[in-house]
Amino acid sequence: MIRVLVAHDTCLLRSALAALLGGEPDFEVTATGWHLLRDPGRFHSPHVCVVDADCPGWRRHTERARGGPSGGAGTAADGCALIVLTNSGKPGSLRRAYAADALGFVNKDRSADRLPTAIRQAAQGKRFVDESLAVEFLQAADMPLTPRELTVLSLSAEGASVTEIARSLHLCNGTVRNYLAAITRKTGARNRVDAIRISRFAGWV
C-alpha cells in the first residue's frame, strides 16, 4: 500500500482530494490541515504528500523553508515524496515546488486521473511533470528575484509596512527600501503595488 497524506487548509477541498484518492485500491489516504502537519506522531510515515500550490499553508511553509521570518523548515512531510498541484500560467509556483524538492507537478485544470499516476511514480522515486506544465516547468528558472527579495515582497503583499518588514527580518528600513526598489526594477513594474500584482500573477508570492 502507498500511504498518501493530503495537506490543505480548506476542509472541503482536502476531503474531496482524500475521497478521490481513497477510491484507489493501493492507496491508504490521510488528510489534514497545515496547522496539524507538524504534530509529532500524528501521521504514520507517509510515502507521498500532496499539497496545493495556492494553499496559504503551503505558501507559508515555503516561505519558512527559504529562510523567511518564521525560521527554517523541512519538507512538507519529512522523508516522503512531494506532489504539488498547480495551475498553468504560474511558473513561480513551479519554481517554489522545485526548490522544495517536489517529485510531482500536476495541473489542477486537467483530468483527475493524473494525480494517482503522479503519486505512484513519486512513490517509486520517479519524477512526474504534467505535459501541460512542461514549458512552464522549464521557464520557472527565469524567476528574477532572490529568496530574500521574495520574502520582502511576500511580507509587503500581506500589507506589512517598511518598518514592519525591517523588524521581522532584522534589517534597517533603508535596506528594505533597497530591496523593494530592486524588486520593482527586476519585475519591470511601475511601483511596489504593480510588482505585487505581477508576482502574484506569476505565482511567485
N, C-alpha and C positions, 0 to 999 in steps of 0.2 A: 504493500500500500504506500502511496505517496501522501505524506502529511502536508496539507496546504493550510497556510494561515492567511486570512484576508484581513487587512488593516485599513479601516476607513473611519472618518469622523461621523459620517451620516449613517444612522442605524438602518434606514430603509435600503440604502444602496449596498451596504455591506451584507445585509440579509439577502438581498437579491442575488448578489455575487455568490454567496455561500450556497444558496438554493440551486443556482445554475451549476456550480461545480460539484455539489453534493450528489447530483444525478450520475456522475461518472463512477463506474464500478471500482476503479482503482484509486480513488481519492478519499482521504479522511480529512474533512474540512472543519476548521475552526475560524470564527470571525470575531474581531474585537475592535474597539475604538483605539485611537492612538494614545490616549491618556492611560490606557492599561497595558500597552505593549511592553513596557519595561518592567512590569511587575514580575519579580523573580518567582519561578516555579509555577507560573500560571499556564504556560504552554509546554507541550511535550515535544521538544526538539523538532520543529517543522523542517521539512525538506525544502519547501518553496514558500516564499512570502509574496503576496500580490498586493500592490499599492496603486493608488490613483495619483497621477502627477498633479491634478488640480485640487487635491485634498489639502486643506490647511495644515493638517498634522504632518504630512509628507514634506511640505514646504518648510515647516519649522525644523523638521529633522535634518533636511539637507543644509539648512542654514547653520545649525549647530555643527554638523559634520565638516563644513568648510571653515570652521573657526569663527562662527558668529558670536553674538553676545551671550549665548547661553552655555558656551563651553563646547567640548568635543563630544562626539557620539560615535557609536559603532554603526553597523549596518542596520537596516530596518528590523531585522530579527537575526541576531548574531549567529553565524555559522550556517545559514541557509541561502539558497539561490533566490535572487530577487527578480520579480516580474513587475514592470511598470506599465500601467495603462495610460495612454495619452491620446491627443488628437493630432491630426495633421496640421501643419502650419505653425507649429510651436517647437522649433529647433532648440530653443533654450531648455525646454522640459526634457528633451532627449539628452542634452548635454549634462544636465544635473543627474539624470538617471545613469548615464555612462560613468560620470565621476563617482557615483555611489556603487560602482561595480555591478550594475544590473546585467543579468544574462538575457532577459526577455523584454521586448519592446512591442506592445500590442496596441493597435489603433482602435479606439473606442467606437469609431464610426463604421467599423467593418463587421463581418459576420462573427457571432459569438463563439463559433466552433474553433476559432483561432486561439482562444485563451487556453483551453485544455491541451491543445497541441504544444503551445509555448511552455506550459507547466511541465509536461512530460519531457520535453527537450532540456529544460533547465534542470530538472531533477537528475538528468544524466550528465550535467555539466556542459551542455551544448548551448550555444547562443541561438536565440530566435529573434529575428527582426522582421516585422510585418513588411511585406514588399511595398505597401503603400507608404511606408515611412523611410524607405531605403535612401532616397535622395536627401531627405532632411536629416537623416542619421549622419550622412557624410558632411552636410552643411553645419552640423552642430558645433564642429570645431571652430567655426568662424565667429563665435560669440566674442565680442571685443573686450569685455570687462574682466578685470581681475577678481579673484574671490573677495578681496577686501572692498572693492568698488561695488560688487553685488550686495554685500552686507549693508553698506551705507545706503545704497539705493532701496533695498528692501525695507529698512527702517524708515526712510523718507516716505516710501509708498504707504506705510502704515500710519503716517501722519506725524511722525516724530520731528521735532524742530532740530536745527543745527546743534543747539546746546544739549538737547536730549540725546542725540546721536553721539556727540562727543563724550558725554558722561557714560553712556552704555559701552562704548568701545575704548574708553580711557585715552581719548585723543583731545587735542585742543581744537577750539572752534575753527581756527584758520585751516587746520589740516582737513577737517570735514568739508569746509567750503572748497578747498582744492580738489578733493575727491569728487564733489558734486560738479565742479567745473569740468573735470576730466571726463566724467560720465556723460555730461551734456555734449561735449565735443566728440567723444567716441561713438555715440549713438546717432550723431547727426541731428540732434534735437534742437528746438528753439530755446527751450528753457527746462527747468527741472520737471515741471508737470508733463511736458512733452516727452522727456526722457522716460518717465514712469510709464506713460501710455505706450510708447514704442516697446519698452522692455516687457510690459505685461502682454502685449500682442504676440511677441516672440516667445513668451513663456520663460523668460529669464528670471522674473520675480513673480 
